[in-house]
Amino acid sequence: MLTTLCYIEKDGKYLMLHRVKKENDVNKDKWIGIGGKLEDGESPEEGICREVLEETGLTLLSYRFRGFITFVDDAGWQEYMCLFTADGYEGDIKECDEGELAWVEKEAVCTLPIWEGDKLFLSLLEQDAPFFSLKLLYGEGGFLREAALDGKELGREDMEKMGLHFQQNPFFR
């Protein structure tokens, strides 16, 4: 599955989606950026612009393709995600049928219920890292088991250098 995700920025905040409205949602009760599945024939840029408009009512005017994320889990599920940030848009935010939209201070995002791997790419975004490829392997219970940045496995020490701590994760080395 090929998807997109965008973190829209304004005044030191990200527009976040609290996924609380859809049943049987892998992201149920999590906070994520804005995005979704690419449609047949769509480029990542076309897909993110469509998804942002559908979910928020905003038309993106200035956005950047920041990274490519590979998600896999022990059960064989896989997703490939094109990660964007945006700092220019027009329009008014509308109600979203997938959850509640809220502007959240960037520093507070990692304190919300988010996927552990999201902390990795959010850290890379904050560091203004050049285009990156990140692979995230999730194990039982949704715990991050392994991560690789640009093809190099990351260990607990690498995470700590990035300011990230996964003390509750029984798998991560």
Sequence and secondary structure as in RCSB ss.txt:
>XXXX:A:sequence
MLTTLCYIEKDGKYLMLHRVKKENDVNKDKWIGIGGKLEDGESPEEGICREVLEETGLTLLSYRFRGFITFVDDA
GWQEYMCLFTADGYEGDIKECDEGELAWVEKEAVCTLPIWEGDKLFLSLLEQDAPFFSLKLLYGEGGFLREAALD
GKELGREDMEKMGLHFQQNPFFR
>XXXX:A:secstr
 EEEEEEEEETTEEEEEE  S TT TTTT EE EEEE  TT  HHHHHHHHHHHHHS EEEEEEEEEEEEEEETT
S EEEEEEEEEEEEES    BTTBEEEEEEHHHHTTSS  HHHHHHHHHHHTT  SEEEEEEE GGG EEEEEET
TEEE HHHHHHTT   TT SS  
